[in-house]
């Protein structure tokens, strides 16, 4: 009975180690990996004044988010649910943005500014920020002549 448990634990340990193996990147390659921070910020699209329109969302991105992270970000459409101050479970259309950036106090401050501005602008009770350390790598396409980038 102990043997299957030991095998299962060994397999789990080996699988975890394999998932942490570095990506094959050559030294000096511009696609090299770097330690970064990933912040996923989730925004509800309902507000006391009615749903946040696509035009309002695009304006928020252009005016407030992109200037703080001009190197890039990813936007997702989602469906969310949460329990509000009323105690009721609310479901709503949502948006999420993924930001991959250096882990500095200034970059973290920019993420919080985005959440605070969204709450202010669209009268939200909350905006969820999920943060984690990540290892980010750009896999660049080879150009003619074998150059990368």
Buried (B, 14 or more C-beta within 10 A) or exposed (E): EEEEEEEEEEEEEEEEEEEEEEEEBEEEBEBEBEEBBBBBBBBBBBBEEEBBEEEBBEEBBEEBBEEBBEEEBEEEEEEBEBEEEEEEEEEBBBBBBBBBBEBEEEBBEBBEEBBEBBBEBBEBEBBBBEBEEBEEBEEEEEEEEEEBE
